[in-house]
Amino acid sequence: MICRKHNGKKIEKFIDQLSKQKVDKSKVLNFYHEDDNFPQYFTTRMNLLVYLTQMKEKKPKTLFVGEAPGKDGCAITGIPFTSEDIMSRINSFDLFGFPDEVEVKGKTINLKENLQKERTATMVWNTLINLNFCPLLWNAFPYNPFDPNTKKNRKPTQSEIEIGKKYLTKLLELYKIKHVVAIGKAAEDILKQLKINCHKVPHPSYGNKKKFNDRIKELIAEGQIN
């Protein structure tokens, strides 16, 4: 029990530091920050706390790393590669999930109507569930970088990558990660730059869904990740 409490405090401290990180608000959304993402910050922080706590109990040895959160997935839920739609589902890892509907004052309310979906999140989780493999998920830059004019996702800058490095390093230490997998070439380039050894799998977007699945399956079969 003492160990669990100790780990819990470390996770809470990690999220607190993550939420207070200063970024350029004109082109980066720190969706864990109270002022920058009010009132949704409470949801993103709580979701991440629950996820990291549950994953700590599972003792993952492998960390999957993406480039940066997308506006339709992690920026809304607070959990890397996870959309609202994914969070609504009950999966085989005992993560996430909630009822389809509830009764409130005699009225039936559908909890899963109009939930945000993200293509990448759906493909990543479908593959992990099909392969029964549950790695820890993270991004090299843990905030949503966006173009100030179009508001679309953009690549993180060099200075942003440096910000992300300290959080990535803390996670590697906190979870005693043995294997790191880069999702896509952009993530691989960042990890190499940070001198973090990693395996690479194709990003599942842009027609690479099968290659993504097959490469992970191959790494598992070869004992490269577990």
C-alpha positions as CSV (number, residue, x, y, z in Angstrom):
1,M,0.0,0.0,0.0
2,I,2.9,2.4,0.8
3,C,4.4,1.7,-2.6
4,R,1.1,2.4,-4.4
5,K,0.6,5.7,-2.5
6,H,4.2,6.7,-3.3
7,N,3.6,6.0,-7.0
8,G,0.4,7.8,-6.9
9,K,2.1,10.9,-5.6
10,K,4.7,10.7,-8.3
11,I,2.0,10.5,-11.0
12,E,0.1,13.5,-9.5
13,K,3.3,15.5,-9.4
14,F,4.0,14.6,-13.0
15,I,0.6,15.8,-14.1
16,D,0.9,18.9,-12.0
17,Q,4.2,19.8,-13.7
18,L,2.7,19.0,-17.1
19,S,-0.3,21.3,-16.4
20,K,1.9,24.3,-15.3
21,Q,4.4,24.1,-18.3
22,K,4.7,27.4,-20.0
23,V,4.1,27.3,-23.8
24,D,3.5,29.8,-26.6
25,K,-0.3,30.1,-26.3
26,S,-0.6,31.6,-29.8
27,K,0.4,28.3,-31.3
28,V,0.2,25.6,-28.6
29,L,-2.6,24.4,-26.4
30,N,-1.7,23.1,-23.0
31,F,-5.0,21.3,-22.5
32,Y,-4.1,20.4,-18.9
33,H,-3.8,24.1,-17.9
34,E,-6.6,25.6,-15.9
35,D,-6.6,29.0,-17.5
36,D,-5.8,27.8,-21.1
37,N,-8.5,25.1,-21.1
38,F,-11.2,26.0,-18.7
39,P,-13.3,24.1,-17.7
40,Q,-12.2,21.1,-19.8
41,Y,-8.8,21.0,-18.0
42,F,-10.4,19.1,-15.1
43,T,-11.5,16.3,-17.5
44,T,-8.1,16.0,-19.3
45,R,-6.2,16.0,-16.0
46,M,-8.5,13.5,-14.3
47,N,-8.5,11.2,-17.4
48,L,-4.7,11.2,-17.5
49,L,-4.4,10.6,-13.8
50,V,-6.8,7.5,-14.0
51,Y,-5.0,6.2,-17.1
52,L,-1.4,6.6,-15.8
53,T,-2.5,5.1,-12.4
54,Q,-4.2,2.1,-14.1
55,M,-1.1,1.6,-16.4
56,K,1.2,1.7,-13.4
57,E,-0.6,-1.3,-11.9
58,K,-0.1,-3.1,-15.2
59,K,3.6,-2.5,-15.2
60,P,4.1,-2.0,-18.9
61,K,7.6,-2.6,-20.3
62,T,7.0,-0.9,-23.6
63,L,6.3,2.7,-24.4
64,F,4.7,3.7,-27.7
65,V,5.6,7.3,-28.7
66,G,3.9,9.6,-31.2
67,E,4.9,13.0,-32.4
68,A,2.3,15.2,-30.8
69,P,-1.4,15.2,-29.7
70,G,-4.1,15.8,-32.3
71,K,-6.9,18.3,-31.7
72,D,-9.6,15.7,-32.1
73,G,-8.1,13.1,-29.8
74,C,-5.7,13.6,-26.9
75,A,-6.3,17.4,-26.8
76,I,-9.9,16.6,-25.8
77,T,-9.4,13.5,-23.6
78,G,-5.9,14.2,-22.2
79,I,-4.8,10.6,-23.0
80,P,-2.4,10.0,-25.9
81,F,-3.9,8.3,-29.0
82,T,-7.3,8.3,-27.3
83,S,-10.5,9.9,-28.5
84,E,-13.8,10.3,-26.7
85,D,-15.2,7.4,-28.7
86,I,-12.4,5.2,-27.6
87,M,-12.9,6.2,-23.9
88,S,-16.5,5.3,-24.2
89,R,-15.8,1.6,-25.0
90,I,-15.2,-1.1,-22.4
91,N,-12.1,-3.0,-23.7
92,S,-10.2,-6.2,-22.8
93,F,-7.5,-4.3,-20.9
94,D,-10.1,-3.0,-18.3
95,L,-9.3,0.6,-19.3
96,F,-12.0,3.2,-20.0
97,G,-15.6,2.4,-20.8
98,F,-19.0,3.6,-19.6
99,P,-22.7,2.7,-20.2
100,D,-24.5,3.4,-23.4
101,E,-27.2,5.3,-21.6
102,V,-28.5,6.3,-18.2
103,E,-31.8,7.3,-16.7
104,V,-32.1,10.8,-15.3
105,K,-35.4,11.9,-13.8
106,G,-37.3,9.3,-15.9
107,K,-35.6,10.3,-19.1
108,T,-33.1,8.1,-21.0
109,I,-30.0,9.9,-22.0
110,N,-27.6,8.4,-24.6
111,L,-24.1,9.0,-23.3
112,K,-22.4,8.0,-26.5
113,E,-24.1,10.4,-28.9
114,N,-21.9,12.9,-30.8
115,L,-18.7,11.6,-29.2
116,Q,-15.5,12.8,-31.0
117,K,-13.6,10.3,-33.0
118,E,-10.1,10.3,-34.3
119,R,-8.9,8.0,-37.1
120,T,-5.5,7.4,-35.7
121,A,-6.8,6.7,-32.2
122,T,-9.3,4.2,-33.5
123,M,-6.7,2.3,-35.6
124,V,-4.1,2.3,-32.7
125,W,-6.5,0.9,-30.1
126,N,-8.1,-1.6,-32.5
127,T,-4.7,-3.0,-33.3
128,L,-3.6,-3.2,-29.6
129,I,-6.8,-4.9,-28.6
130,N,-6.6,-7.4,-31.5
131,L,-3.0,-8.3,-30.6
132,N,-3.8,-8.2,-26.8
133,F,-0.8,-5.9,-26.2
134,C,-1.1,-3.0,-23.9
135,P,1.9,-0.6,-24.0
136,L,2.0,2.8,-22.3
137,L,1.2,5.6,-24.8
138,W,2.7,9.0,-25.0
139,N,3.9,11.8,-27.3
140,A,7.3,13.4,-27.8
141,F,5.7,16.8,-27.4
142,P,2.7,16.3,-24.9
143,Y,0.7,19.4,-26.0
144,N,-1.3,20.2,-29.1
145,P,0.8,22.4,-31.6
146,F,-1.4,24.2,-34.1
147,D,-1.1,26.6,-36.9
148,P,-2.2,30.1,-35.6
149,N,-3.9,30.8,-39.0
150,T,-5.6,27.5,-39.9
151,K,-5.9,26.1,-36.4
152,K,-4.8,22.7,-37.8
153,N,-2.3,20.4,-36.2
154,R,1.3,21.1,-37.0
155,K,4.7,19.6,-36.3
156,P,6.4,20.6,-33.0
157,T,9.4,23.0,-33.2
158,Q,12.9,22.2,-31.9
159,S,12.3,24.2,-28.7
160,E,9.0,22.3,-28.2
161,I,10.7,19.0,-28.6
162,E,13.1,20.1,-25.8
163,I,10.2,20.8,-23.6
164,G,8.7,17.4,-24.3
165,K,12.0,15.6,-23.6
166,K,11.8,16.1,-19.8
167,Y,8.4,14.6,-19.6
168,L,9.3,11.7,-21.8
169,T,12.4,11.0,-19.7
170,K,10.3,11.1,-16.5
171,L,7.9,8.6,-17.8
172,L,10.7,6.2,-18.9
173,E,12.0,6.4,-15.3
174,L,8.6,6.3,-13.5
175,Y,7.5,3.2,-15.4
176,K,10.9,1.5,-15.7
177,I,10.4,1.2,-19.5
178,K,12.6,-1.3,-21.3
179,H,11.4,-0.9,-24.9
180,V,10.4,2.2,-26.8
181,V,8.5,2.2,-30.1
182,A,8.2,5.2,-32.4
183,I,4.9,5.5,-34.2
184,G,5.8,7.0,-37.6
185,K,9.0,8.5,-39.0
186,A,8.5,11.9,-37.4
187,A,8.4,10.3,-33.9
188,E,11.5,8.1,-34.8
189,D,13.5,11.2,-35.9
190,I,12.7,13.0,-32.6
191,L,13.6,10.0,-30.5
192,K,16.9,9.5,-32.4
193,Q,17.6,13.2,-31.9
194,L,17.0,12.8,-28.1
195,K,19.3,9.7,-28.2
196,I,16.5,7.3,-27.1
197,N,16.9,3.9,-28.7
198,C,13.7,2.8,-30.3
199,H,12.0,0.4,-32.7
200,K,9.9,2.0,-35.5
201,V,6.4,1.1,-36.7
202,P,4.6,2.8,-39.6
203,H,2.1,5.4,-38.6
204,P,-1.3,3.8,-39.2
205,S,-2.7,6.8,-41.1
206,Y,-2.4,7.3,-44.9
207,G,-3.1,3.7,-45.8
208,N,-0.6,2.1,-43.4
209,K,-3.1,0.4,-41.0
210,K,-2.0,-3.1,-42.1
211,K,1.7,-2.3,-42.0
212,F,1.3,-0.8,-38.6
213,N,-0.5,-4.0,-37.3
214,D,1.9,-6.4,-39.0
215,R,5.1,-4.6,-37.7
216,I,3.8,-4.6,-34.1
217,K,2.9,-8.3,-34.4
218,E,6.3,-9.0,-35.8
219,L,8.1,-7.2,-32.9
220,I,6.0,-9.1,-30.4
221,A,6.7,-12.4,-32.1
222,E,10.5,-11.7,-32.2
223,G,10.5,-10.8,-28.5
224,Q,11.7,-7.3,-29.3
225,I,8.8,-5.8,-27.2
226,N,6.8,-7.3,-24.4
